[in-house]
Amino acid sequence: MKEINWKETYPNLPLIPSSKRWFDDGTPGTATLEQIISHKLHFKEPISAVEEKAIEECINFYDQLAKSLKRFNFSAIKDEDVEDFLRYIEYAYNYLWLHSNEIELFETYRLVNNSDGKSKECIHQLSYPSLNIVREKNVLNRASSSKSTVFYCSESIDLVFKELRPPVGSIVTLGIWRPIGNRKLLSYPIMGNPSAQFLNKNASASKIAFNEMKKRFHPLFGLFMDGYFNVLNHEFSKPINNKKEYLVSSLFSERIFEERESEWTYDCIVYPSVGDEYSQSNFAIKPKVVDSKLHLAKAFEFEVVATFYEQKANKKDPRKLSVVNARVIKESRNISTDGRIEWK
């Protein structure tokens, strides 16, 4: 069991109920009443009337937590209170329910700013940031915190421009990445909010599979899983105004990416794009997966001449750029084996 100073309360969020609290002598998997009962339901074992009331208490808690987080003022969290907030969320989700989907990746896209005004010279400048840089800048993102780094990319070129939204006059570099050999990745799919489930094909497919799965179990288990995932779905698909609004999703992501037995060690997280109103998907890919399974196939350096970010990203042709007018400054001639980008 993870050693942590668990927080049962946090201002403006519901009290952690007794059914979710650790037993003094509990071990992972049997450390809370919630864990014991939910596993019984998962394996279709009978539960008592007392256990029904306990799992209903958990269902009610998740419902309250989801509502509370939707109106919660993340920007009001003081820097010195961040750890207490995270300890509370970790206690609220003191174990992770795993589900997966194997995806086939043919090509993906990542866009970076040339903020120093210099052309990118090496592959690593178009890949994930180093952990040292993340820690130094104290970066917080949807699927990573200042303690972790991931490779963020998208399923179309339009989408990476809509996510980064570089203004007119910006110099940016686009990397086109492809798999090395095997194109299959084990993903943790995020269904997102109801709008995302309606608009996004990946989210819709995940929701259909999730609903079909629930039909095989006790109705209470379905309600329990709905409550459990509602918070996760909301946090991964909400627009944000303050980086602290990423605290919950980044915490979940780091737990999702923990090393487990091979069938539950994830390569990536797939989630609906907030930047394009959920119509397409973004990927957060584990660094070692990028190093071993992806390669930079092509790179372009652009100057942004005009922007049309109010338009939807092009879904029919992932390589078509329509949300900006951009002047090609440079195009890669070759990506050398030592990691250098050779420009034309």
N, C-alpha and C positions, 0 to 999 in steps of 0.2 A: 504494500500500500504506500502511495506517495507520501513522503514526509512534508507536511505543509501546515502553516498556521491557518486552519480553516476559519472562514468568517460566516456565521449563521445569519448575520444581518448586514444590510447596507441601506443608507437613507433613501427613501422613496422606492424601495424594492421589497418584495414580500419576504417574510421570514421563512428560512429553510425549515420545512416540516419535519417532524420526528421520524417519519418513514424514510427520509432521505439522509438521515444522519448516520455517521459511522458507529458501528458497535465497537466497544472498547477492545475486544479481542477478534475483530473481524479480519478476514483476508480478502484480497481482490476476488470479486465474483460473488462473495457472500458477506460483504462488509456492511451492507445496508439492507433494510427490509425491502426497499424498492428493487434492489438488484435481485434479491432472492425471488420475489414475486414475479417480476418481469421475465426472469429466466424460466420460471415455471410456465408462464403463459406462452413464452416462445417455444418451449418444448411440449406444449399442449398437455401439461400436467394440471390436475384439478387444484383449485385454490379455495380456501375457507371463506366464510362470510367476513371474518376479521381482516383477512388479506384483501378481500374485495374493497373494503372501506379504506385500507391503507393505500391501495393503488389509485383509488378515486381521489384520495388526498393529493397524490402526486400529479394526477391529471389536472386537478384544480390549481395546483401550484404553478404548473407550466403555463396554464391559461392566464393566471395573474401576472406571471413574469413576462410573458409576451406582450400583454397590454401595457405593463409598466415600462418596459424598455422602449416601446413605441413613443411614449411621451417623456422619456427620461432625457434630462439635459446633460449630455456627455461633456459639453464644454465647461460645465460647472465643476467637474472633477479636478481637484487640485493635484499638481504633480506628485505631492507627497502622499496622496490618497489613492493613486493608481493601483499600487500593489494590494491594498485592502479591497478595492473593487474587483480585481482579478481573482483574489482568494475567494470572494463571495461567488463569482461566476463559476470558478472551478468546483466549488462545493455544490452549487446548483446542478452542475453537470459533472459529477464525480466519477462517471465512467462513460465511455464512448460507444454508441451503437454503430456498428460497421455495416455498410452496404457498398456495393461496387458495380462498376460497369466497364467492360473492356471496350476501348475506343480504337479506331484506326485513324492514325494521323498521317496525312499525305504531305501537308505543307502548313507552316504557321508563320506568323509575322510579328516582329517586334520593332518598335520605333523609339529612338532615343534622341534627346536634344544635344546639339553641339554647343553646350552652354559656355565652353571655353573658347569658342570660335575656331577651334582646330578640327581638321578632318580626323576621323577615326582611323587608326592604323592597325589595330589588332582585333581579333575575334572577341576577346574578353570584354572589349569596350561596347560591344553590341549584345553581350550576354547578360547574365544576372550580375548584380553588383556584389563585390566581395563583402564578406561578413564584417570585416574591419571598417569598410566605408559605411555600411548600414549602422553599425554601432556608433561610429563617430558622428554621423548626421542624425542619430536617434530617429531613424525612419520608421513610420508606422503605416502599413498598407492593409488592403482587404484580406490578404492571405499570408501576411508576414509582419513581424514586429522588429524592434531594434535588436532582438536576440536571434533572428533568423533571416535567411534570404531565399528567394525563389525567382524563377524565370517567368516573368509575366509576358504573355503573348496572346494573339487573337486569331480568329478564323478568317479574317479578311483585312486587306490593306486599309480600306475605308474605316474599319472599326478601330484600328490602332491610332489613326488620326483623330477619330472622335473621342477616344479614351484620353489621349495626351493633349489634344486641342492646342497645338502650337499656333501662336498668333502670326499675323502677316509680318513678314520680314525674318521669321525664324529660320535657322539652318538646322535641319534634322537629318538623321541617317536611318534608313529603313533596312532591316535585316530580314532576308527570306531564309527560313530554316526548314530543313527536310530530315526525315528519319534516315538513320544508317541501317540498312537491312530491314529488320522487323519493324513494322509500322504500328504494332499494337502496344497500347499503354493501359495500365490498370488505373482507372479514375475513381475518385470519390465524387459522385454527381450531386450537385446542389439544385434542388427544384426551384428555388426562388419563391417569390410571392405569387399570388394568384394571377396577376397580370403577366408575369414572366412565364408561368405555366401555360398560359393561353398563347403567347406570342413566340416563344422560343421552342424550337423543335426538340432540343436536348432536354430542356426542362419538362416539356410536355410528355416525352417518352418516359422520363424518370417518374413523373407523377402517375402515369398509367400503370407502370410496373409496381409502384408503391401501393396503389389502390388494389391491384390484383393480389399482391402479397397479403394485404390485410384481410382479404376475404377468407383466407385459410386459417385464421386464428379467432380466438375468443374476441367478442366485440370490445371488451375492455382493453385488450392489447392494442387494437386499432386506435382507440381514443388516446391511449398512452403514447403510442408512436406519433400520432398527429401532434400532440402537445409537445413532445420532445423535439420534433423537427421543425415546428413552427417558428421557434426562436432562431434556429440556425438559418432557415430559409429567408426570414426577414432580414437578418443581419448581413447576409451576403448579397442582398438585392436592394438595399436602401440607398438612396442618394445621401451624400454626406456634405456637411458644411464645416466640420471640424475633424481633424485627423483622429481625435480620441474616439470618434464614432466607429473606428475600426477595431477597438479594443476586443470586442467579443469575437468577431470573425477571425481576427489574427490569432487569438488564443485557440479557437477551434482548429484552425489550420495547422498550427504547430503540433497539436495532438493527433490530427489526422495523419501527419507525415512521420510520426514516430515509427521506428523499425519494429516489425512484428514478424510472424511467420509469413512466408513468401506470398501466400494467397491473400493476405491482408496488409501487405506493405505497398502503399500506393505510389504510383509514379506522378500523378497530377490530381488537381482539383479542377473540375469543370463547373463554371457558374455563369449565369446570365449577365450580359453586359449592361450595366447601368448607363454607360455613356451613349448607348444606342437604344435606350428605352426597351431593353431586354430582347430585341429581335434576334441577336446573335450571341455567341458565347466567347468568353475569355478562358484562358488556361493559366493555372499556376503550376509550374512544373518543378519538381525537385531538382536541385542543382546537379547531383550525381547522375541523374537520368539525362539531363542535357549533355553532360560531358561524355556519356557512354552511348547515347542513342540518337543524338541529333547532330547535324553539322550545318554550318553557315554556307548556303549554296550561292547566294548573291547579295549584293549590297548596293544601295543607291543613296547618294547625298542630295538633298533637296533644299531649295529655298522656297518658302511658302509665299505665294504671290497674292492669293485671295482665298477666303474660307467660306464654306457653306455648311456649317456644322448643324444647322437646323434641319438639313435633309437627312433622310434615313440612309444608313450605309448600304452599299450595293450587296445584295445577297446572291445574285445569280453568278457573278464573276468575282471571286475573291481577290483577283489581282487588279481589278479596275479601280482607279482612283477618281472619285466623283465629288467628295466632300471638301476638297481643296483644289485650287489651281497651284501647281508646283513646278518650278523650273529645275530640271536635272542639272546639278553641278558636276557630279561625278558618278560613274558607274564602275563597279568592280570588274577587273579583267580576270582576276584569279584570286582564290583564297589558298594561300600556300600551306603546306603541311606543318610549318612551324608556327602557324596561327597569325600570319601577317596578311593584311588586305592589300592587294596590288590593284591600284586604280588605273583606269584608262587615261 
